Amino acid sequence: MSKAVNTFALGHDERPETDDHREIMVKVDGVSMVFNMASEQLNSLKEYAIKLARRELFFTGFKALDNISFEVKKGDVFGIVGTNGSGKSTLLKIIAGVLEPSEGSCEIRGNIAPLIELGAGFDEELTARENIYLNGALLGYSKKFIDENFDDIVAFAEIEVFLDMPLKNYSSGMVARIAFAVATVIVPDILIVDEVLSVGDFMFQKKCEERINELIETHGVTVLIVSHSNEQIERLCNKVIWIERGNARKMGAATEICETYRALGGRVGTAESEARVIAAINDKADIPDDAYTMVAGDDFCNTAARAGALIWKDTKFDTVAIACGTTHINTILANGIAGAYNAPVFPTKINRISDSLSDLLAVHRPKRILFFDCGSHATSALDRLRKLEWKPEIVDFSNNGKVFDLAKEVFAYGKERGLWKRSAVVVDFADNAESMAAAPYVYREKCPVFSSSEAIPLDPHELLEILVSAGIEKVTIFGNSVPEEVERQCREHGIEVARQASKPLFQSCIDICEWLLTARTGGKGDLCVASMSIGLWPDALACGAWAAHRNGALLLQDPTDLDSVAACLDFVSRHKKDIGRLVFFGGDQNLGNLDRKLLYKALM
């Protein structure tokens, strides 16, 4: 995977405001900030003094900000976005006067209320009452001013009952309440807010936001705000600057900058890939509400149940494969035999069968349930299936966690019943992304799957014996982890072998998808799309059956890698003639709204 994070400027989207004569409240001009870091660790003042005397004390410079310039006018709500470590807080501290820039200048007009570090300067041994006066003094408030506004501060913080309790007994959220109440008791000319709205409980965050809105709307306060919530920045701000690793990337209207940052911020990838994604973002084509299909539930079990209900909405299934969702390998092993029975594949949690799956089973009342559980984790779910009122046959493929042993058991079951054709699939447990991309092929071709894990490597001789005895004529290997010895021995015994694998990983998944799309027949098909993130793979467990039934394939995209995003855009654009409809699995946490729109625009 590419490790490059682009930091070059993308230009300003602001148009000249020739008729905007508002007063400039903050002017940041060519500001850079360099921090010195010691080249070695010194553990005592004595070591420091010795190194200093010997002139052996060396520092390296870290440039936290690099030539940042912008203006904030009176009444603006100016947002600053960027990934962690990009210099946002450093910039606010320079504006607040806490830090002096290494280069450039920062001009301020009016008084500032900095909400940068809530609770800084509090004494845990003192009571809340005493800390209100202490913190107020640190912020420059007189005792008379605090006396006059004390009741308002306490009321906003909602700590009347705990006023005389030592602060060490307070929760962090309660401390934040006090700090925010003290800092905003005045009406400043400029309010600086650094991640304040992400602390405390939900109601406190809402209260803070309402106070800030009051200062903006009622008093015309100019606000500079840093937040990792893109939605919050887009909702509150009229202008935004995006900073990446100390460099200003883009500045302009909040909606446009937030959309760009949502797609590019913190992503790795080449400049060429980023340019491809930017071009897709700038394409303002209208997208109809029903442009693509979303298959998403509250969790991966409900997502799969919804997929099954849509595929089998007009017919009933008499066999179903249910796989423990703790590992992808259960579903991969299930796909081949499920394809032979034309059965849906549903993942399940270890302790229960979801309500949506229970309802679906009650409607179809299958005669046979194939249960896959490598490691025997989902015994509670299995017990629930055994208690179904219509008493289906339960075929239990559970074992002690040895992947290859389970694969052999599934293969033997299918062989005995004549379910297999002359093809087989071999995939290593470690190649989970490739095995997911291969699921539509496994289901469609009714292939037995042979898999192993790093803990118990595949034995090429034992595998070859099984393949030869079963009359397997073709083996497709997915991924790079299966030993080359397997490939060599198969060929020596006259078995046709093809390996679907390339690098990087996202390209390997795209190549498998392309291979499936071009190999099928029968016109256009559905292109299922899901995130290749290992934390989100459960949402894609139902894609094998869907893509096989809808004459399609599965495209896995890594939304954090611009090279992957750009390659997927090019893939979709290249295969317009093969794709009938885009079908996205999982909700916004899988692939976001913008990711979906970009892929659809590539299809147009």
Secondary structure, DSSP 8 states (H G I E B T S, - for coil): -------S---B-----TT----EEEEEEEEEEEEEEESS---SHHHHHHHHHTT---EEEEEEEEEEEEEEETT-EEEEE--TTSSHHHHHHHHHTSS--SEEEEEE-S-EEEESSTTTT--TTSBHHHHHHHHHHHTT--HHHHHHHHHHHHHHHT-GGGTTSBGGGS-HHHHHHHHHHHHTSS--SEEEEESGGGSS-HHHHHHHHHHHHHHHHHH--EEEEE-S-HHHHHHH-SEEEEEETTEEEEEEEHHHHHHHHHHHTT-B--HHHHHHHHHHHH------TTSSEEE--SSHHHHHHHHHHHHTSSS--SEEEEEETT-HHHHHHHHHHHHHTT--EEEE-SS---HHHHHHHHHH--SEEEEEEETS--HHHHHHHHT-TT--EEEEEEESS-HHHHHHHHHHHHHHTT---SEEEEEETT-HHHHHHHHHHHHHHT--EEEE-SSS---HHHHHHHHHHTT--EEEEESS-S-HHHHHHHHHTT-EEEEE--SSHHHHHHHHHHHHHHH--SS-EEEEEEE--TTTGGGGTTHHHHHHHTT-EEEEE-TTBHHHHHHHHHHHHHTTTTEEEEEEES-TTTS-HHHHHHHHHHH-
